[in-house]
Amino acid sequence: MSMSEYLLEMRGIVKEFDGVRALNGIDIKVKAGECVGLCGENGAGKSTLMKVLSGVYPHGTYSGEILWDGAPLQATSIRETEAAGIVIIHQELMLVPELSVTENIFLGNEITLPGGRLDYDAMNRRAVELLAELNIRDVNVVLPVKQYGGGHQQLIEIAKALNKNARLLILDEPSSSLTTSEIRILLGIIHQLKAKGVTCIYISHKLDEIEAICDTIVTIRDGQHIATTPMREMSVEKIIAQMVGREMNQLYPPRTHTPGEVVFEARNVTCWDADNPQRKRVDDVSFTLRRGEILGIAGLVGAGRTELVSAIFGSYQGPYQAQVLYEGQRWDTGSPLKSIRTGLAMVPEDRKHHGIVPDLSVGQNMTMAVLRQFSHDARIDQDEELKVIRAEIGRLKLKTASPFLPITGLSGGNQQKAVLSKMLLTKPKILILDEPTRGVDVGAKFEIYQLMLNLAAEGISIIMVSSELQEVLGVSDRVLVIGEGQLRGDFVNDNLTQEKLLAAALAQPLH
């Protein structure tokens, strides 16, 4: 039994990258069985701190002290922290799609028979038991994990952590790709784990989840510890104020621009499922867009929103048809390159796979779509390119120690700003934003909304897909509702409510 009041203490943690302090003397204390919400803006240092704790950054690469159960912890690898009972579930799930559920749960911790053969019977039984502990009984543990959706995969990751006898579970943005119903299940499971004595550190930009599940709030800002406060003394507004260092009386900037005449038209957009040509993912959708208008696209998960905008941009992976017109003239949007050259740009939903090139620097990611404008006699004018990069970093308030750093070293929100900059440098007339604030903190969200409104005021038309109805209502001039691939509503955003949007999403198509 520990003599310490705290299961975990982190004292004076300092971590530097290329001479820049990402963590500047952070102190954290966590009691056994509590759920701590770790809050901060993108780039505040949350993930860096958790990588120090979990052994991703080994002892010796940082300054300060970690006490685990009252004794010093000087882990040099993830395996050592996991052996101690500290397990991190990263935002990007660490599952191997082709392996079975059981094989993923036991990866690196297999049960073996005499002679070294794997004891699949024992592992399958234990996998079923672990999932049953999480109230998951509809998973066949011998099937490949790719057979199951994001919600189930998140719970399989938790089962994998429990199999390692986790005493402290770190969840980094666990709900970023989950539906509302899957989030409810996840929060219920965390309540169960707390009741069994499992301690949790919960990182999320969804502050309603933090409010629902956490006992204590730890806020960090610019690599420094700001406050540790019981949740009962906090509110979402107070958390935001601690995170950003100022009161935010409104989550959305006021809309002051006025949309002009119709300039853009998408006609008869139809997408067929890549694996099942008999199924339409988008079914004959047409709409118009005004100059300087922000058009929100809402709908339930799987409604066909991303497929719709991907077809318009020329990036849909299956068979599709779409007519795109600008100022009455047909645009050739048969591929992303053709679309960009006509004046249509898109920031994709999946930043990791379709937005960034991980091997390139921050600056290279920002200018890769417009390198021709820096090219002189087959050479890139690097001084001119760097001047533009620095201007963009300032305009978007992108937090990076240097434009030459690998983009993977940035927080998710700052990576999103770099992808947004890449598309804005193409000087688009029409800009498609698919989930532009996913995984982005509340302060950076406000900055992105303000940027959208500024672009609209300049006459750029914006199509924004979002799963958050509040966001759609907060920034859109007009809202399309998509349901089962069909257009189910076209509303001017004047006294529009979430209830009306949901009713349209669940209703029959318009005729």
C-alpha positions as CSV (number, residue, x, y, z in Angstrom):
1,M,0.0,0.0,0.0
2,S,1.4,3.4,-1.0
3,M,2.4,5.7,1.9
4,S,1.8,8.7,-0.4
5,E,-1.4,10.6,-0.7
6,Y,-0.9,10.6,-4.4
7,L,-0.5,7.8,-6.9
8,L,1.4,10.1,-9.3
9,E,3.4,13.3,-8.8
10,M,5.3,15.2,-11.5
11,R,7.6,17.8,-10.1
12,G,9.3,20.7,-12.0
13,I,9.1,18.9,-15.4
14,V,11.1,20.8,-18.1
15,K,11.4,19.6,-21.7
16,E,13.2,21.4,-24.5
17,F,13.3,20.9,-28.3
18,D,16.1,22.7,-30.1
19,G,16.5,25.1,-27.3
20,V,12.8,26.0,-27.1
21,R,11.0,25.1,-23.8
22,A,7.8,23.1,-24.5
23,L,7.4,22.4,-20.8
24,N,8.6,24.9,-18.2
25,G,8.6,23.5,-14.7
26,I,5.2,21.7,-14.6
27,D,3.8,20.2,-11.4
28,I,0.9,17.7,-11.3
29,K,-0.5,15.5,-8.5
30,V,-3.0,12.7,-9.2
31,K,-4.8,10.7,-6.5
32,A,-5.6,7.0,-7.0
33,G,-9.1,6.5,-8.5
34,E,-9.7,10.0,-9.6
35,C,-10.2,11.2,-13.2
36,V,-8.1,14.3,-14.0
37,G,-9.0,16.5,-17.0
38,L,-5.8,17.9,-18.6
39,C,-6.8,21.1,-20.4
40,G,-4.9,23.5,-22.5
41,E,-4.8,25.1,-26.0
42,N,-3.2,23.4,-28.9
43,G,0.6,23.6,-28.3
44,A,0.2,24.1,-24.6
45,G,2.2,21.0,-23.9
46,K,-0.4,18.4,-22.9
47,S,0.8,15.6,-25.3
48,T,4.5,16.4,-24.5
49,L,3.8,16.1,-20.8
50,M,2.1,12.7,-21.3
51,K,4.9,11.5,-23.5
52,V,7.3,12.3,-20.6
53,L,5.1,10.4,-18.2
54,S,4.6,7.4,-20.4
55,G,8.2,6.9,-21.4
56,V,8.0,8.1,-25.0
57,Y,10.5,10.7,-23.9
58,P,12.8,8.6,-21.6
59,H,14.4,9.6,-18.3
60,G,17.4,11.8,-19.0
61,T,15.8,13.7,-21.9
62,Y,13.9,16.0,-19.5
63,S,14.5,17.7,-16.2
64,G,12.4,17.2,-13.1
65,E,11.1,14.3,-11.0
66,I,8.3,11.7,-11.4
67,L,7.1,9.9,-8.3
68,W,4.9,6.8,-8.8
69,D,3.3,5.4,-5.7
70,G,5.7,7.6,-3.7
71,A,8.8,6.2,-5.3
72,P,11.0,7.8,-8.0
73,L,10.1,6.6,-11.6
74,Q,13.0,6.8,-14.0
75,A,11.6,4.9,-17.0
76,T,13.7,4.7,-20.1
77,S,11.0,3.1,-22.3
78,I,7.2,2.7,-22.8
79,R,7.6,-1.0,-21.7
80,E,8.9,0.1,-18.3
81,T,6.0,2.6,-17.7
82,E,3.5,-0.1,-18.8
83,A,5.1,-2.6,-16.4
84,A,4.6,0.0,-13.6
85,G,0.9,0.3,-14.6
86,I,0.9,3.5,-16.7
87,V,-0.7,3.0,-20.1
88,I,-1.4,5.7,-22.7
89,I,-4.1,5.5,-25.4
90,H,-3.0,7.8,-28.2
91,Q,-5.4,9.9,-30.3
92,E,-4.2,7.9,-33.3
93,L,-5.2,4.3,-32.4
94,M,-2.3,1.8,-32.3
95,L,-4.1,-1.2,-33.7
96,V,-3.0,-3.4,-36.5
97,P,-6.0,-3.6,-38.9
98,E,-5.2,-7.0,-40.4
99,L,-4.7,-8.7,-37.0
100,S,-7.6,-10.1,-35.0
101,V,-9.1,-8.4,-32.0
102,T,-7.4,-10.9,-29.7
103,E,-4.1,-10.5,-31.4
104,N,-4.3,-6.7,-31.0
105,I,-5.2,-7.0,-27.3
106,F,-2.3,-9.3,-26.6
107,L,0.3,-7.7,-29.0
108,G,3.6,-7.8,-27.2
109,N,2.0,-9.7,-24.2
110,E,1.1,-13.0,-25.8
111,I,0.2,-16.1,-23.7
112,T,2.4,-19.0,-24.8
113,L,2.3,-22.8,-24.4
114,P,5.4,-24.9,-23.5
115,G,7.7,-24.7,-26.6
116,G,6.7,-21.1,-27.4
117,R,3.6,-21.7,-29.4
118,L,0.8,-19.1,-28.9
119,D,-2.1,-20.2,-26.7
120,Y,-4.9,-18.8,-28.8
121,D,-7.6,-20.6,-26.8
122,A,-6.5,-18.8,-23.5
123,M,-6.0,-15.5,-25.3
124,N,-9.5,-15.6,-27.0
125,R,-11.1,-16.5,-23.6
126,R,-9.4,-13.6,-21.9
127,A,-10.2,-11.2,-24.7
128,V,-13.9,-12.1,-24.4
129,E,-13.6,-11.5,-20.6
130,L,-11.9,-8.1,-21.0
131,L,-14.5,-6.9,-23.5
132,A,-17.3,-8.2,-21.3
133,E,-15.9,-6.0,-18.4
134,L,-16.5,-3.1,-20.8
135,N,-20.0,-4.3,-21.6
136,I,-18.9,-5.2,-25.1
137,R,-20.5,-8.5,-26.1
138,D,-21.1,-8.1,-29.8
139,V,-17.5,-8.4,-31.0
140,N,-16.1,-11.6,-32.5
141,V,-12.5,-11.6,-31.1
142,V,-11.2,-13.8,-33.9
143,L,-12.1,-11.4,-36.7
144,P,-9.7,-8.7,-37.9
145,V,-10.0,-5.5,-36.0
146,K,-10.6,-3.6,-39.3
147,Q,-14.1,-5.2,-39.3
148,Y,-15.2,-2.9,-36.5
149,G,-15.8,0.9,-36.5
150,G,-14.1,3.6,-34.6
151,G,-16.2,3.3,-31.4
152,H,-15.4,-0.4,-31.0
153,Q,-11.8,0.1,-31.9
154,Q,-11.5,2.7,-29.1
155,L,-12.9,0.2,-26.6
156,I,-10.6,-2.5,-27.9
157,E,-7.7,-0.2,-27.1
158,I,-9.0,0.2,-23.6
159,A,-9.3,-3.6,-23.3
160,K,-5.7,-3.8,-24.5
161,A,-4.7,-1.3,-21.7
162,L,-6.6,-3.3,-19.0
163,N,-4.8,-6.4,-20.1
164,K,-1.6,-4.7,-19.2
165,N,-3.0,-4.2,-15.7
166,A,-3.3,-0.4,-16.1
167,R,-3.5,1.5,-12.8
168,L,-3.3,4.9,-14.6
169,L,-5.0,5.2,-18.0
170,I,-4.1,8.2,-20.1
171,L,-6.7,8.9,-22.8
172,D,-5.6,11.5,-25.4
173,E,-8.6,12.8,-27.4
174,P,-10.4,9.5,-27.1
175,S,-13.7,10.7,-28.6
176,S,-12.3,12.7,-31.6
177,S,-13.7,10.2,-34.1
178,L,-16.7,8.8,-32.2
179,T,-20.4,9.4,-32.7
180,T,-22.5,10.9,-29.9
181,S,-23.8,7.5,-28.8
182,E,-20.3,6.0,-28.8
183,I,-19.1,8.9,-26.6
184,R,-21.9,8.1,-24.1
185,I,-20.7,4.5,-24.0
186,L,-17.1,5.6,-23.5
187,L,-17.9,8.0,-20.7
188,G,-20.0,5.3,-19.0
189,I,-17.0,2.9,-19.2
190,I,-14.7,5.4,-17.7
191,H,-17.1,5.8,-14.8
192,Q,-16.9,2.0,-14.3
193,L,-13.1,2.0,-14.4
194,K,-13.0,4.8,-11.8
195,A,-15.3,2.6,-9.6
196,K,-12.8,-0.2,-9.9
197,G,-10.0,2.0,-8.8
198,V,-8.4,2.8,-12.2
199,T,-7.0,6.3,-12.3
200,C,-7.5,8.3,-15.5
201,I,-6.0,11.4,-17.1
202,Y,-8.4,12.6,-19.8
203,I,-7.3,15.0,-22.5
204,S,-10.1,16.4,-24.7
205,H,-11.1,19.6,-26.4
206,K,-14.7,18.7,-25.8
207,L,-15.2,20.5,-22.5
208,D,-18.6,19.0,-22.0
209,E,-17.0,15.6,-21.7
210,I,-14.4,17.0,-19.3
211,E,-17.2,18.4,-17.2
212,A,-19.2,15.1,-17.2
213,I,-16.3,12.7,-16.3
214,C,-13.5,14.5,-14.4
215,D,-13.1,15.1,-10.7
216,T,-10.2,17.6,-11.0
217,I,-9.1,20.0,-13.7
218,V,-5.4,20.7,-14.4
219,T,-4.8,23.6,-16.8
220,I,-1.6,24.3,-18.6
221,R,-0.8,27.2,-20.9
222,D,2.4,27.8,-23.0
223,G,4.2,24.9,-21.2
224,Q,3.4,26.2,-17.7
225,H,1.1,24.9,-15.0
226,I,-1.8,27.4,-14.5
227,A,-4.1,25.8,-12.0
228,T,-5.4,22.6,-10.4
229,T,-9.0,22.9,-9.4
230,P,-11.8,20.6,-8.3
231,M,-14.4,20.2,-11.1
232,R,-17.2,21.1,-8.6
233,E,-15.7,24.7,-8.5
234,M,-15.4,24.9,-12.2
235,S,-17.6,25.5,-15.3
236,V,-16.9,25.2,-19.0
237,E,-16.5,29.0,-19.1
238,K,-14.0,29.0,-16.3
239,I,-12.0,26.2,-17.9
240,I,-11.9,28.3,-21.2
241,A,-10.7,31.4,-19.3
242,Q,-7.9,29.4,-17.7
243,M,-6.9,27.8,-21.0
244,V,-6.7,31.0,-23.1
245,G,-5.8,33.4,-20.3
246,R,-8.9,35.6,-20.9
247,E,-12.6,35.5,-20.7
248,M,-14.4,34.3,-23.8
249,N,-17.9,35.7,-23.6
250,Q,-18.8,34.2,-27.0
251,L,-17.5,31.1,-28.7
252,Y,-18.3,32.5,-32.2
253,P,-17.3,35.9,-33.6
254,P,-20.2,38.1,-34.8
255,R,-21.2,37.7,-38.5
256,T,-21.0,41.1,-40.1
257,H,-20.5,40.2,-43.8
258,T,-23.4,40.1,-46.3
259,P,-23.4,37.4,-49.0
260,G,-23.7,38.6,-52.6
261,E,-25.0,37.0,-55.8
262,V,-25.0,33.3,-56.7
263,V,-21.6,32.4,-58.1
264,F,-21.2,28.7,-57.7
265,E,-23.4,25.7,-58.5
266,A,-23.0,22.0,-57.9
267,R,-25.5,19.9,-60.0
268,N,-26.6,16.3,-59.8
269,V,-23.8,15.1,-57.5
270,T,-24.0,11.3,-57.2
271,C,-21.5,9.0,-55.6
272,W,-21.6,5.2,-55.6
273,D,-20.0,3.1,-52.9
274,A,-16.5,2.0,-53.9
275,D,-17.1,-1.6,-52.7
276,N,-20.8,-1.9,-53.5
277,P,-21.7,-0.2,-56.8
278,Q,-25.4,-0.8,-56.2
279,R,-25.4,1.6,-53.2
280,K,-25.4,5.4,-53.6
281,R,-23.5,7.3,-50.9
282,V,-24.8,10.6,-52.4
283,D,-28.0,10.6,-54.5
284,D,-28.4,13.5,-57.0
285,V,-27.7,16.5,-54.8
286,S,-27.7,20.0,-56.3
287,F,-27.1,23.3,-54.5
288,T,-25.9,26.9,-55.1
289,L,-23.5,29.1,-53.2
290,R,-23.3,32.9,-53.1
291,R,-20.3,35.1,-53.2
292,G,-18.9,35.6,-49.7
293,E,-21.3,33.1,-48.2
294,I,-20.5,30.5,-45.5
295,L,-22.6,27.4,-46.3
296,G,-22.7,24.8,-43.5
297,I,-23.4,21.2,-44.3
298,A,-24.9,19.2,-41.5
299,G,-26.1,15.6,-41.1
300,L,-25.7,12.5,-39.1
301,V,-22.6,10.3,-39.3
302,G,-22.6,8.4,-42.6
303,A,-25.1,10.8,-44.2
304,G,-22.7,11.4,-47.2
305,R,-21.4,14.9,-46.4
306,T,-17.7,14.1,-46.9
307,E,-18.5,12.1,-50.0
308,L,-20.5,15.1,-51.4
309,V,-17.7,17.6,-51.0
310,S,-15.0,15.1,-52.1
311,A,-16.9,14.5,-55.4
312,I,-17.1,18.3,-56.0
313,F,-13.3,18.6,-55.4
314,G,-12.5,15.6,-57.5
315,S,-11.1,13.4,-54.7
316,Y,-13.9,10.9,-54.2
317,Q,-12.4,7.4,-54.4
318,G,-15.3,5.5,-56.0
319,P,-17.4,6.1,-59.1
320,Y,-19.1,9.5,-59.1
321,Q,-20.6,12.2,-61.3
322,A,-20.8,16.0,-60.6
323,Q,-21.2,19.2,-62.6
324,V,-19.5,22.2,-61.1
325,L,-20.2,25.7,-62.4
326,Y,-18.7,29.1,-61.5
327,E,-20.3,32.3,-62.7
328,G,-22.2,30.1,-65.2
329,Q,-19.1,28.5,-66.7
330,R,-18.3,24.8,-66.3
331,W,-15.3,24.1,-64.1
332,D,-13.2,21.0,-64.7
333,T,-12.8,19.5,-61.3
334,G,-11.9,16.0,-62.4
335,S,-9.0,15.8,-60.0
336,P,-7.8,17.8,-56.9
337,L,-5.0,19.4,-59.1
338,K,-7.5,20.6,-61.7
339,S,-9.8,21.9,-59.0
340,I,-7.0,23.9,-57.3
341,R,-6.0,25.4,-60.7
342,T,-9.6,26.6,-61.4
343,G,-10.0,28.2,-57.9
344,L,-11.5,25.5,-55.8
345,A,-9.6,24.4,-52.7
346,M,-10.4,21.9,-49.9
347,V,-9.1,21.2,-46.4
348,P,-9.8,17.5,-45.9
349,E,-11.3,15.8,-42.9
350,D,-8.4,13.4,-42.2
351,R,-5.5,15.7,-41.5
352,K,-3.0,12.9,-40.9
353,H,-3.6,11.0,-44.1
354,H,-4.8,13.6,-46.6
355,G,-3.6,16.9,-45.2
356,I,0.0,16.8,-44.3
357,V,3.2,15.2,-45.6
358,P,4.8,14.0,-42.4
359,D,8.3,13.8,-43.7
360,L,8.4,17.5,-44.6
361,S,8.8,20.6,-42.5
362,V,6.1,23.0,-41.4
363,G,7.0,25.5,-44.1
364,Q,7.3,22.9,-46.9
365,N,3.8,21.7,-46.1
366,M,2.5,25.2,-46.3
367,T,3.9,26.0,-49.8
368,M,3.8,22.7,-51.5
369,A,0.7,23.5,-53.5
370,V,2.2,26.8,-54.8
371,L,5.8,26.1,-55.5
372,R,5.5,27.3,-59.0
373,Q,5.1,30.9,-57.8
374,F,8.6,30.7,-56.2
375,S,10.2,29.0,-59.2
376,H,12.7,31.0,-61.3
377,D,14.8,29.3,-64.0
378,A,14.0,25.9,-62.5
379,R,15.2,27.0,-59.1
380,I,13.1,27.8,-56.0
381,D,13.7,31.2,-54.6
382,Q,14.0,30.1,-50.9
383,D,14.2,33.6,-49.5
384,E,10.9,34.6,-51.2
385,E,9.3,31.3,-50.1
386,L,10.4,31.8,-46.5
387,K,9.1,35.4,-46.5
388,V,5.6,34.1,-47.4
389,I,5.8,31.2,-44.9
390,R,6.7,33.6,-42.0
391,A,3.8,35.9,-43.1
392,E,1.4,33.0,-43.0
393,I,2.6,31.8,-39.6
394,G,1.9,35.3,-38.3
395,R,-1.5,35.6,-40.0
396,L,-2.8,32.3,-38.7
397,K,-1.1,32.6,-35.3
398,L,0.6,29.2,-35.9
399,K,2.7,28.1,-32.9
400,T,6.0,26.7,-34.1
401,A,9.5,27.3,-32.9
402,S,10.7,27.3,-36.5
403,P,9.3,26.9,-40.0
404,F,12.0,24.2,-40.5
405,L,10.7,21.9,-37.8
406,P,9.0,18.6,-38.9
407,I,5.3,19.2,-39.1
408,T,4.7,16.1,-37.0
409,G,6.2,18.0,-34.0
410,L,3.3,20.4,-34.0
411,S,0.0,20.0,-32.1
412,G,-3.0,18.9,-34.1
413,G,-4.5,22.3,-34.1
414,N,-1.3,23.9,-35.5
415,Q,-1.0,21.2,-38.1
416,Q,-4.6,22.1,-39.1
417,K,-3.6,25.7,-39.5
418,A,-0.7,24.7,-41.7
419,V,-3.0,22.7,-44.0
420,L,-5.4,25.6,-44.1
421,S,-2.5,27.9,-45.0
422,K,-1.5,25.5,-47.8
423,M,-5.0,25.9,-49.4
424,L,-5.3,29.6,-48.8
425,L,-2.0,30.2,-50.6
426,T,-3.6,28.9,-53.8
427,K,-5.9,32.0,-53.6
428,P,-9.2,30.0,-54.0
429,K,-12.5,31.5,-55.0
430,I,-14.3,28.6,-53.3
431,L,-13.0,27.0,-50.2
432,I,-14.3,23.7,-48.8
433,L,-13.5,23.0,-45.1
434,D,-14.3,19.4,-44.0
435,E,-14.4,19.3,-40.2
436,P,-12.1,22.3,-39.9
437,T,-11.9,22.4,-36.1
438,R,-11.7,18.6,-35.3
439,G,-9.1,18.1,-32.5
440,V,-8.7,21.9,-32.2
441,D,-8.9,23.7,-28.8
442,V,-11.5,26.4,-28.1
443,G,-9.0,29.3,-28.6
444,A,-7.8,28.1,-31.9
445,K,-11.4,27.4,-33.0
446,F,-12.2,31.0,-32.4
447,E,-9.3,32.1,-34.6
448,I,-10.3,29.7,-37.4
449,Y,-13.9,31.0,-37.3
450,Q,-12.6,34.6,-37.4
451,L,-10.4,33.7,-40.4
452,M,-13.5,32.2,-42.1
453,L,-15.5,35.4,-41.6
454,N,-12.6,37.5,-42.8
455,L,-12.3,35.4,-46.0
456,A,-16.1,35.6,-46.5
457,A,-15.9,39.4,-46.1
458,E,-13.2,39.4,-48.9
459,G,-15.7,37.6,-51.2
460,I,-14.4,34.0,-50.9
461,S,-17.3,31.5,-50.6
462,I,-16.9,28.8,-48.1
463,I,-18.5,25.3,-47.8
464,M,-18.1,23.9,-44.3
465,V,-18.9,20.3,-43.2
466,S,-19.2,19.9,-39.5
467,S,-20.5,17.2,-37.1
468,E,-21.1,19.8,-34.4
469,L,-24.5,21.4,-35.0
470,Q,-23.6,24.3,-32.6
471,E,-20.6,25.1,-34.9
472,V,-22.7,25.0,-38.0
473,L,-25.2,27.4,-36.5
474,G,-22.4,29.6,-35.0
475,V,-20.7,30.5,-38.3
476,S,-23.0,29.6,-41.3
477,D,-25.1,32.0,-43.3
478,R,-27.1,29.1,-44.7
479,V,-27.3,25.4,-43.8
480,L,-27.8,22.3,-46.0
481,V,-28.9,19.1,-44.3
482,I,-27.9,15.8,-45.8
483,G,-29.5,12.5,-44.8
484,E,-28.8,9.1,-46.3
485,G,-27.1,10.8,-49.3
486,Q,-30.0,13.0,-50.1
487,L,-30.7,16.7,-49.6
488,R,-33.2,17.0,-46.8
489,G,-33.1,20.7,-46.0
490,D,-31.8,24.1,-47.2
491,F,-32.2,26.7,-44.5
492,V,-31.3,30.4,-44.1
493,N,-29.6,30.6,-40.7
494,D,-32.1,33.0,-39.1
495,N,-33.4,31.7,-35.8
496,L,-32.4,28.2,-36.9
497,T,-32.2,25.6,-34.1
498,Q,-30.3,22.3,-33.6
499,E,-33.7,20.7,-33.2
500,K,-34.8,21.8,-36.7
501,L,-31.6,20.6,-38.2
502,L,-31.9,17.2,-36.5
503,A,-35.6,16.9,-37.5
504,A,-34.6,17.5,-41.1
505,A,-31.8,15.0,-41.0
506,L,-34.2,12.3,-39.7
507,A,-37.1,13.2,-42.0
508,Q,-37.9,12.2,-45.6
509,P,-36.2,13.9,-48.5
510,L,-37.5,17.1,-50.0
511,H,-39.6,16.8,-53.1
